[in-house]
Each structure stands twice: as C-alpha cells, then as structure tokens.
Amino acid sequence: MNKDSLKTEIVIHGKIPSDFTERKIKKMIEKTLTLAKSTATSIGIVFVGPKKMQSLNKEYRKKDKPTDVLSFAYHKSKKPNKGIEGDIIICPSYVKTDIKNSEIRFSDQINRLLIHGVLHLSGLDHAKDAEAKSMFAKQEKIFKAL
C-alpha cells in the first residue's frame, strides 16, 4: 500500500460547535484536501475558548488578543502537497462575536476557517497582498465547491 492511499488521521479535541459533528468536520477536511490537491498524514482540529486562544496567539504570534484560527504545521516542507501534518485551532466564541453584525452564518464561517487552516498547513500564507489575494481566492473557491 503506498502512502497516498492511506487515510488521513483527523483527531478532534474540545467542544464541537453546534451544527457540527465529528463526522461532518472530518468529511469537510477530507474534501478540502482533495480540492486543494493535497494529502495529509494527520490533522488535529482543536476548539478552544477565548482565553486559551489569546494565550496561544500571544505565545506564537506575539499578539495579546484572541483570534479566530491558528494553524501549526509539523511537517518539514514549507510548501507540501503530500503528507501534511499539523493542528488547526479554532475559537468558536470569537467567531460568533466577529460575525455578529454581518450576514455570515456561523456554520459557514467555521467551514471557511477549517479550509483556511488546511491551506495554511499546505504552505499558503497571507502575509503579503499578492499571497492574500491568492489564498483567499482559493479558500472561497473550495468553500463554494463544498
């Protein structure tokens, strides 16, 4: 059996947001990987509260405030197509606050953040304008395809 035919290990920790199930999240990650033309060995999805997210954001990004999503890649390559390994940390309560006065549905935003996290793990970034345009376009293309 070759490495590409192995199923991705997806482990979920924390309180899964309403409107979601473990199965639904796993299918979302698998479809995102397929549409992004990537494969993964293992991906952890962790749902945390705002205090934990603020602590992680401060420690790893030097920003002393909560955020919606953080991604931590554990593979060696900076631009992997295969064998992605990493964690995606999401703060559902921050997401609810962030979209409060918008037309964005909570479940849609969580899906976008799952896609966003996978794209980060696959080496995409949005630090520069050109990168951001490309990454967010790919994120929305995948979101609409799901």
Helices and strands as residue ranges (DSSP letters): G 3-5, E 9-13, H 22-35, E 40-47, H 50-61, E 69-73, E 84-90, H 92-98, H 106-121, H 129-145
